[in-house]
Amino acid sequence: VSYTLAGFLYLAAAALFIVGLRRLSSPRTARSGNQLAALGMLVAVVVTLADRQVVSYTTIIAGMVVGSAVGAVLARRVAMTAMPQLVALFNGFGGGASALVAIAEVDRVTLEAGTLVTIVLSVVIGTVTLTGSLVAFAKLQGLIGGAPLRYRGQALVDGAALAALAGAVALTIIAGSDWLWPLAGTAGLLGVLRVLPIGGADMPVVIAFLNSLSGMAASAAGFVIGSNALIISGALVGASGLILTSIMVKAMNRTLGAVLLGGFGAVGGDSGISDADRVANRASAEDVAIALAYARSVIVVPGYGLAVAQAQHAIRELERELTKRGVEVRYAIHPVAGRMPGHMNVLLAEADVDYQRLVDLEDINPDFPHTDVALVVGANDVVNPAAREDPSSPIAGMPILDVDRAMTVVVVKRSLSPGFAGIDNPLFYRENTLMLFADAKEGLTEVVHAVKDV
Ligand code: TAP
């Protein structure tokens, strides 16, 4: 491939990435956006293989076969609810790959000051991303405890690690590439030390942030090897990761600084609900069916439990039955409902729920006071009124869906157990709340039958 043609094709790939990303902003165009971006990646990979003096095609093909096989198995096996861990691993490997590319490049290029700086950046950001992501993975997968790790002298240890990293950076720049591995070692240590103190409840934000870092590492590696396509795609990942981080941080009413400092999400904490007040109104599927069938308006609030139970088709069926009876049915989507950004949207799309019925938090909250029934399915933290009412709650200030303001609230979940944040939910003990204790799929299926009989 001629130099100009290669440059042109890389540019085309970058344009495909950008258009693809743009199309991801609406569910209607997301599928084609994904395909366009994948096409861009294919172009970039093919041109790289044809254009560069690659080491050996045999090694590359072997790598691609093994990688694709692992990817295919993961794609089929990993449950949607475990997607955050998988994304964490992907980010980590992306960061690690960028660091390795930069280290490998040292022997091939003449080290000018500029190149050395980009190599140091790739190695530091890439390795922090790798080890930080591995810790995030281990926390979400339950391999290590999700609680924030606190110990005496933590600030001192962090400070020492930071100082060691600064020393390794200085030595690499002054004394050259021999110091790259110690540099990677200290950066890796910092990644572990920084993510361990952060609680499981903040992991999604950490993962989005590490995603952004993996993009920055790739971009820096792009400068090292002089690849425009890598610089641009890395920058796109870096920027979109940061935007996602900011959206999630806002949705949890935190700041990125507070999240990264860690400590949030400690289990325990007094909910302030006395045992005498812990009386829930238990309802049967028939009770729920009557409340729903005679309502004018129903807002469904899907949460993590809907995903676990795979109850998306059952809720869609219920929506059909209710709309047949003239009930207005909409879905309220909390930005961090479920376990990954867009979780509920993907789930409901799978069951062919019309996008028009999906309403965001800010737009739907004013409607709850005029709504007959808020039907909460497998959601907990995102409807916990303590966030609004109790300044001492660990989730105080987190924007929630104001379901408690609806005339009647129906909650479908198996028990009174807490959700992801591990805290009690006073909503379950309110007078206008009916609890249907059931697996979401089984419970909703019974409700559908009962609605048909009303
Ligand atoms: P959660 O607060 O985690 O509550 C889910 C509820 O679902 C649980 O209380 C559980 O109660 C119930 N459940 C589990 N299996 C069920 C089943 N088979 N049938 C019916 N119910 C079932 O969920 P949420 O309201 O969606 O909130 C999400 C939480 O996850 C937030 O704290 C958020 O910060 C965090 N988080 C979000 C993300 C993103 S980006 N979305 C990523 C990671 C973490 P029972 O055991 O009683 O059934």
Residues whose N, C-alpha, C, O or C-beta is under 5 A from the ligand:
A	BS01	TAP	A201 P204 P302 G303 Y304 G305 V308 A309 P335 V336 A337 G338 R339 M340 P341 G378 A379 N380 D381 V382 V412 K413 R414 S415 L416 S417 P418 G419 F420 A421 A438 D439 A440
